[in-house]
Amino acid sequence: MAASKDPTEPLRQMAAAFPGVARGTSCNQSSFKAGKGSFLFVGPGAKGQGYKAMFKLDRSLEQARELADREPDRFEVGSTGWVTTRFTAEKPLPKKVWEKWLRESYERCLDSEKTPSKKKATATSFTKKKKTPANAAKRSKKKA
């Protein structure tokens, strides 16, 4: 029997074709980055079962939630906008879905470059805790 065709290859090719994309690896996944942010992780599924792709979505989150409600084994929506999809060569992601999500994820990544971060570092965000008896007790417990 012939080996199944890798259904992640079209995603990888399209992601790599976007302007300014850097390709890398995160754990066992291929990662695609534009500017300072990643917009796609794709590779083998858990325990070598099938494949998975992760997209950072915004406009399509409602569609992703609907798919996750219908097919929770294939679609999962995280709290920060990352959507995980699971698929096989026999049951690949619908092309219309992954093309739309890939473009959106890439564009969202570029838009975040232009938009100032909501979490700005401030002088108070890096101040040390006061040395109080309660904090000293916590520090000594951690060392033990």
PyMOL commands that set and color helices and strands:
alter all, ss='L'
color gray80, all
select helices_A, chain A and resi 9-17+46-48+61-70+95-114+123-126+133-143
alter helices_A, ss='H'
color red, helices_A
select strands_A, chain A and resi 21-26+29-34+37-44+51-56+75-77+82-87
alter strands_A, ss='S'
color yellow, strands_A
deselect
rebuild
show_as cartoon
